[in-house]
Amino acid sequence: MPFTVTVQPSGRTFSVERDEPILHAAIRQGIGLPYGCKDGACGSCKCRLLEGRVIHGAHQAKALSADDEATGFTLTCCAAPQTDVVIEARTVPGAGEFPVRKMPSRVMAMSRPAPDVMVLTMQLPANDPLRYHAGQYVEFILRDGARRSYSMASAPHTQTDKPAIELHIRHMPGGQFTDHVFGAMKEKEILRLEGPFGSFFLREDGDKPIVLLASGTGFAPVKAIIEHIEFKGITRPTVLYWGCRSKADLYLHEWAQQAAARLPNLRYVPVLSEPKPEDGWSGRTGLVHQAVMADLPDLSGHQVYACGAPIMVDSAQRDFVARCGLPADEFYADSFTSEADKHGPAA
């Protein structure tokens, strides 16, 4: 017997099968709830449980602590209803707009702009482009059923008569998938993928200045958003802060420079936390989110889109809201949680 979930304040309702997480049912039925990793690690889907009972599956304490749960919060990605429930969550227009699909993909091109970064171009079925929002991600389905998530680094409009998507993959030594990508993978290899997923994409109905904040390969979905901004002719003032350790880690530095030169409303600020002497770096240094705070001490009238390592995303969210006046609901994030992050200390 399915349970009914009601989302306030929108009033949307949908059904959830017994033992099925709320978020999984919402995605299946095209209901736009906020979420990121779908694995209980990032906390993007945390919302308030107003009525009813749920049982939480495995999740990270930093995503939902025991205190959070005791005060009425829940993670929709791992909360299975035991009764009809009512949750308080802002729905995300467009998050469920495009159907989630499984499809084969072929490795069309491979390039290494940095020693530990691979840019993959994945060809999709002919005459059948993947419909998605710039900023969303797909999951590779591996032979053992395991999944690995990667954001599209190319905007939807870039698909032509040979639909393809660009992905940026950082090598995680010992990682089941990335060891293969950087070792045995060859062009023309076939991989199965599913998507699109995620609620990280540009809210186009506003007129606020935009801060794009990336660390490492968190640049991938930000690149897609910039391509989308250019394609749609969006003129909102936009600044990109990209934080990396050394200059070599700014693996598409020239692309970002060229985009800023081409787009009159885009500014680009690279920030290195550990520049090497041979870098000859004269630009900004330190933590990337602190560079934003130094330049924009008042974020009360901005929207922020942050993507990258969980520690960067969490620090930016905390400090921007507490110290720079950013409205909490104007911080949009995609935390790049690794398999190690997902299987760290559990709640």
C-alpha positions as CSV (number, residue, x, y, z in Angstrom):
1,M,0.0,0.0,0.0
2,P,1.7,3.3,-1.1
3,F,1.9,6.3,1.2
4,T,1.1,9.9,0.2
5,V,3.7,12.6,0.5
6,T,2.5,16.2,0.6
7,V,5.0,19.0,0.0
8,Q,4.3,22.4,1.7
9,P,4.0,25.2,0.9
10,S,3.3,24.1,-2.7
11,G,0.7,21.6,-1.8
12,R,2.0,19.0,-4.3
13,T,1.3,15.4,-3.5
14,F,2.8,12.2,-4.8
15,S,2.8,8.5,-3.8
16,V,5.7,6.6,-2.4
17,E,6.0,2.8,-2.3
18,R,6.8,1.0,1.0
19,D,10.5,1.1,1.8
20,E,11.1,3.6,-1.1
21,P,13.0,6.8,-0.3
22,I,10.9,10.0,-0.7
23,L,13.3,11.5,-3.2
24,H,13.5,8.4,-5.4
25,A,9.7,8.5,-5.8
26,A,9.7,12.3,-6.4
27,I,12.3,11.9,-9.2
28,R,10.4,9.0,-10.7
29,Q,7.2,11.2,-10.9
30,G,8.8,14.4,-12.0
31,I,8.4,16.3,-8.7
32,G,11.0,19.0,-8.3
33,L,12.5,18.5,-4.9
34,P,16.0,20.0,-4.1
35,Y,18.8,17.4,-4.0
36,G,22.4,16.7,-4.9
37,C,24.2,13.4,-4.3
38,K,21.1,11.1,-3.7
39,D,23.3,9.2,-1.2
40,G,22.9,10.8,2.2
41,A,26.2,12.6,2.0
42,C,25.7,16.2,0.9
43,G,22.6,17.4,2.8
44,S,21.1,19.3,-0.2
45,C,17.8,17.5,0.2
46,K,17.4,18.2,4.0
47,C,13.9,19.5,4.8
48,R,11.5,19.7,7.7
49,L,9.2,16.7,8.5
50,L,5.9,18.4,9.5
51,E,3.7,15.3,9.9
52,G,4.1,11.5,9.8
53,R,6.9,9.1,10.5
54,V,9.9,8.1,8.4
55,I,12.8,5.6,8.8
56,H,16.2,6.9,7.6
57,G,18.6,4.6,5.8
58,A,22.4,5.0,6.0
59,H,23.6,8.6,5.8
60,Q,26.4,10.9,6.9
61,A,26.2,12.8,10.2
62,K,27.2,16.0,8.6
63,A,24.2,15.7,6.2
64,L,21.7,15.0,9.0
65,S,22.8,14.9,12.6
66,A,21.0,13.2,15.5
67,D,20.1,16.7,16.7
68,D,18.7,17.6,13.3
69,E,16.5,14.5,13.2
70,A,15.3,15.1,16.8
71,T,14.2,18.7,15.9
72,G,12.2,17.5,12.9
73,F,14.5,17.4,9.9
74,T,14.7,14.7,7.4
75,L,16.8,13.7,4.3
76,T,14.4,12.8,1.5
77,C,17.1,10.8,-0.3
78,C,17.2,8.2,2.4
79,A,13.9,8.7,4.3
80,A,11.3,6.0,3.7
81,P,7.8,6.9,5.0
82,Q,6.0,4.6,7.5
83,T,2.8,6.7,7.3
84,D,1.5,9.4,5.0
85,V,3.8,12.4,5.6
86,V,3.9,16.1,5.1
87,I,7.3,17.8,4.4
88,E,8.3,21.4,4.1
89,A,10.5,21.9,1.1
90,R,10.7,24.5,-1.6
91,T,10.0,22.9,-4.9
92,V,12.5,23.5,-7.7
93,P,10.8,24.6,-11.0
94,G,12.4,22.6,-13.8
95,A,14.1,19.9,-11.6
96,G,11.6,17.3,-12.8
97,E,11.0,18.8,-16.2
98,F,13.1,16.3,-18.2
99,P,12.5,12.5,-17.9
100,V,15.3,10.4,-16.4
101,R,16.5,8.0,-19.0
102,K,19.0,5.1,-19.3
103,M,21.0,5.0,-22.5
104,P,24.2,3.6,-24.0
105,S,27.1,6.1,-24.6
106,R,30.3,5.7,-26.5
107,V,33.7,7.3,-25.6
108,M,34.1,9.7,-28.5
109,A,37.2,11.6,-27.4
110,M,39.6,11.7,-24.5
111,S,42.0,14.5,-23.5
112,R,44.1,15.3,-20.4
113,P,44.3,19.0,-19.8
114,A,46.0,18.3,-16.5
115,P,47.8,15.2,-15.3
116,D,44.9,14.1,-13.0
117,V,42.0,15.4,-15.1
118,M,40.4,13.6,-18.1
119,V,37.9,15.4,-20.4
120,L,35.6,12.8,-21.9
121,T,33.3,13.4,-24.8
122,M,30.5,10.8,-24.7
123,Q,28.5,10.2,-27.8
124,L,24.8,9.5,-27.2
125,P,22.3,7.7,-29.4
126,A,21.9,9.4,-32.8
127,N,19.1,11.9,-33.3
128,D,18.2,11.6,-29.6
129,P,19.8,14.4,-27.6
130,L,19.8,14.2,-23.8
131,R,17.4,16.9,-22.4
132,Y,18.8,18.5,-19.3
133,H,19.5,21.8,-17.5
134,A,23.1,23.1,-17.6
135,G,24.5,22.2,-14.2
136,Q,22.8,18.7,-13.9
137,Y,24.7,15.4,-13.8
138,V,24.5,11.9,-15.2
139,E,25.4,8.6,-13.5
140,F,27.5,5.9,-15.1
141,I,26.1,2.4,-14.3
142,L,29.1,0.1,-13.9
143,R,29.0,-3.7,-14.6
144,D,28.6,-4.5,-10.9
145,G,25.7,-2.1,-10.6
146,A,27.7,0.6,-8.8
147,R,27.2,4.1,-10.0
148,R,29.5,7.1,-10.5
149,S,28.1,10.7,-10.9
150,Y,29.6,13.4,-13.2
151,S,28.2,16.7,-14.2
152,M,27.8,17.7,-17.8
153,A,30.4,20.3,-18.6
154,S,28.6,21.2,-21.9
155,A,25.3,23.1,-22.2
156,P,22.4,21.3,-23.8
157,H,22.4,23.4,-26.9
158,T,25.9,22.2,-27.9
159,Q,24.4,18.8,-28.9
160,T,24.2,18.7,-32.7
161,D,23.2,15.9,-35.1
162,K,25.6,13.7,-33.2
163,P,24.4,14.2,-29.6
164,A,27.3,14.2,-27.1
165,I,28.1,15.5,-23.6
166,E,31.4,16.6,-22.1
167,L,32.5,15.3,-18.6
168,H,35.5,16.3,-16.5
169,I,36.9,13.4,-14.4
170,R,39.5,13.7,-11.7
171,H,41.7,10.7,-11.0
172,M,41.1,9.3,-7.6
173,P,43.9,6.7,-7.2
174,G,42.4,3.4,-6.1
175,G,39.0,4.4,-7.3
176,Q,37.2,1.6,-9.2
177,F,36.0,3.9,-12.1
178,T,38.7,6.5,-12.3
179,D,41.5,4.0,-12.3
180,H,39.8,2.5,-15.4
181,V,39.4,5.9,-17.1
182,F,43.1,6.8,-16.6
183,G,44.3,3.2,-17.4
184,A,42.5,0.8,-19.7
185,M,39.8,3.1,-21.2
186,K,40.0,3.6,-24.9
187,E,37.9,5.5,-27.5
188,K,34.8,3.8,-28.7
189,E,34.3,2.0,-25.4
190,I,30.6,1.7,-24.6
191,L,29.3,2.7,-21.2
192,R,25.7,2.8,-19.8
193,L,24.5,6.0,-18.2
194,E,21.4,7.4,-16.7
195,G,20.2,11.0,-16.2
196,P,19.6,13.9,-15.9
197,F,19.8,14.3,-12.1
198,G,20.2,17.2,-9.7
199,S,18.7,20.6,-8.8
200,F,21.9,22.6,-9.5
201,F,21.2,24.9,-12.4
202,L,20.6,28.5,-13.1
203,R,17.4,30.1,-11.8
204,E,16.6,32.2,-14.8
205,D,13.5,34.0,-13.4
206,G,15.6,36.4,-11.3
207,D,17.6,39.5,-12.0
208,K,20.2,39.4,-9.2
209,P,23.9,39.4,-9.9
210,I,25.4,35.9,-10.1
211,V,28.4,34.5,-8.2
212,L,29.7,31.2,-9.7
213,L,32.1,29.5,-7.3
214,A,34.0,26.4,-8.2
215,S,36.9,24.3,-6.8
216,G,38.7,21.7,-8.8
217,T,36.5,19.8,-11.3
218,G,33.5,21.5,-9.7
219,F,34.3,23.8,-12.7
220,A,32.5,21.3,-15.0
221,P,28.8,22.3,-14.3
222,V,29.8,25.9,-14.0
223,K,31.3,25.8,-17.5
224,A,28.0,24.4,-18.7
225,I,26.1,27.3,-17.0
226,I,28.4,29.9,-18.6
227,E,27.8,28.3,-22.0
228,H,24.0,28.5,-21.3
229,I,24.3,32.1,-20.1
230,E,26.0,33.0,-23.4
231,F,23.5,31.0,-25.6
232,K,20.5,32.6,-23.9
233,G,21.9,36.1,-23.9
234,I,21.5,36.5,-20.2
235,T,23.0,39.9,-19.2
236,R,23.0,39.6,-15.4
237,P,26.4,40.6,-13.9
238,T,28.3,37.4,-13.3
239,V,31.6,36.7,-11.7
240,L,33.4,33.3,-11.7
241,Y,35.7,32.4,-8.9
242,W,37.7,29.2,-9.6
243,G,39.8,27.9,-6.7
244,C,42.6,25.3,-7.2
245,R,45.8,24.3,-5.5
246,S,48.3,25.2,-8.3
247,K,48.2,26.7,-11.7
248,A,48.3,23.3,-13.4
249,D,45.0,22.5,-11.7
250,L,43.3,25.4,-13.5
251,Y,42.9,22.9,-16.3
252,L,40.8,25.1,-18.6
253,H,42.2,28.5,-17.5
254,E,42.4,29.8,-21.1
255,W,38.8,28.8,-21.7
256,A,37.7,30.8,-18.7
257,Q,39.8,33.8,-19.8
258,Q,38.4,33.7,-23.3
259,A,34.8,33.4,-22.0
260,A,35.3,36.5,-19.8
261,A,36.8,38.4,-22.7
262,R,33.9,37.5,-24.9
263,L,31.1,38.1,-22.5
264,P,30.9,41.8,-21.3
265,N,29.0,40.8,-18.1
266,L,31.3,38.0,-17.0
267,R,34.4,38.5,-14.8
268,Y,36.9,35.7,-14.0
269,V,38.9,35.4,-10.8
270,P,41.2,32.4,-10.4
271,V,42.5,31.7,-6.9
272,L,45.3,29.4,-5.9
273,S,45.6,28.0,-2.4
274,E,49.1,26.4,-2.8
275,P,50.9,28.0,-5.9
276,K,54.2,26.5,-6.7
277,P,57.3,28.6,-7.2
278,E,57.5,27.6,-10.8
279,D,54.0,28.8,-11.4
280,G,55.2,32.4,-11.3
281,W,51.7,33.2,-9.9
282,S,50.9,36.9,-9.3
283,G,47.1,36.4,-9.0
284,R,44.9,35.8,-6.0
285,T,45.9,33.2,-3.3
286,G,44.2,31.6,-0.4
287,L,40.8,30.0,0.0
288,V,38.5,30.7,-2.9
289,H,35.4,31.4,-0.8
290,Q,37.3,34.0,1.2
291,A,38.3,35.7,-2.0
292,V,34.6,36.1,-2.7
293,M,34.1,37.6,0.7
294,A,36.9,40.0,0.3
295,D,35.5,41.3,-3.0
296,L,31.9,41.1,-2.1
297,P,31.4,41.7,1.6
298,D,27.7,42.3,1.1
299,L,26.0,39.4,-0.8
300,S,22.5,40.3,0.3
301,G,21.5,41.1,-3.3
302,H,23.2,38.2,-5.0
303,Q,22.7,34.6,-6.0
304,V,25.5,32.1,-5.5
305,Y,26.1,28.9,-7.3
306,A,28.8,26.8,-5.7
307,C,30.2,23.5,-6.8
308,G,33.2,21.5,-5.7
309,A,34.7,19.8,-2.7
310,P,32.3,19.5,0.3
311,I,34.6,21.5,2.6
312,M,34.5,24.4,0.2
313,V,30.8,24.3,-0.4
314,D,30.0,24.0,3.4
315,S,32.4,26.8,4.3
316,A,31.0,29.1,1.6
317,Q,27.4,28.5,2.6
318,R,28.1,29.1,6.3
319,D,30.2,32.2,5.9
320,F,28.3,33.8,3.1
321,V,25.0,33.6,5.0
322,A,26.4,34.4,8.5
323,R,28.9,37.1,7.5
324,C,27.9,38.5,4.1
325,G,24.1,38.6,4.4
326,L,23.4,36.2,1.6
327,P,19.8,35.0,1.9
328,A,20.0,31.3,2.7
329,D,17.6,30.4,-0.1
330,E,19.9,32.1,-2.7
331,F,22.7,29.7,-2.2
332,Y,22.6,26.8,-4.7
333,A,25.2,24.1,-4.5
334,D,26.4,20.8,-5.9
335,S,28.8,19.2,-3.4
336,F,31.2,16.8,-5.3
337,T,31.0,13.9,-2.8
338,S,33.4,11.0,-3.6
339,E,32.8,7.4,-2.7
340,A,35.0,8.0,0.4
341,D,32.8,10.9,1.4
342,K,29.7,8.8,1.0
343,H,31.1,6.0,3.2
344,G,32.7,8.2,5.9
345,P,31.4,8.4,9.5
346,A,27.7,7.6,9.5
347,A,25.0,9.1,11.6
